[in-house]
């Protein structure tokens, strides 16, 4: 670390888990003046999620305990209203539009590298750090920043960070980008940090029982009266009745309650007509789509079509494709080979090796 960075003030977003706890410990050891901040982003009174994990009292106490142990100040900030207005309401709106959103992407952009970064700077912090497994790179030639994949590919979180702005990236440090998850737990154990053995959260923090349908019913109490049952179509023929289009996602196989003697999958959702279309697995294969709300990192604008690898969901395997920017807000993606279950509302992220070129939200899929 250079002398220009040492002794600078940095805010560490602390969830109470092992990753952010060790991130704070590493930065403290390197000479930063660390401030720990835990965000309270939803209320148990509004969303009855089990009171453990992200945003729970237990996680807040864990973060505070680590801060006291390591000797730096810790604050808990109530971002409930901002998070509800920005992330949860968008989550609901997307499902009601027949899409499948990724709320972590919007949370990263608007909350962590939006409202929290603004708060951090008001506290005099020059940098913001999190426990994400990712890296930030800076290109000296074009003066642009980009996210890059972490060394531990099994824990890499670069996919969910594509929407972070250039300014925010210039203020960001990811201490865990070069570490494996096993090493981070080892460091936490050696330092006797309480979160050392806390299991990783695999769920969306504000979704009760990891079932988004419950959240829809909480936030829209009359959803079943508003939407109601609708037709399930296969090869343009009605083969069954569904519970309401918001309860289904592209590629879904289970819970359709239809018997065709073979597996079929949701291939299309029509919110206007409340129709779910199903198809054979081959019917889920498509090659082209348009991504909207794009954010480019490595370039200000794509000068020409570019060969990249593309991920269309968090656990997706990258696949080769050509991307072409059609205007300031859209990119056309054409895969080399057909891709299964390209889903409107999900993020498409473009990679050159480990570097994130940029990303966007899947808007229109060409059949």
Order of alpha helices (4+ residues) and beta strands (2+ residues): beta-alpha-beta-alpha-beta-alpha-alpha-alpha-alpha-beta-beta-beta-alpha-beta-alpha-alpha-alpha-beta-beta-beta-beta-beta-beta-beta-beta-beta-beta
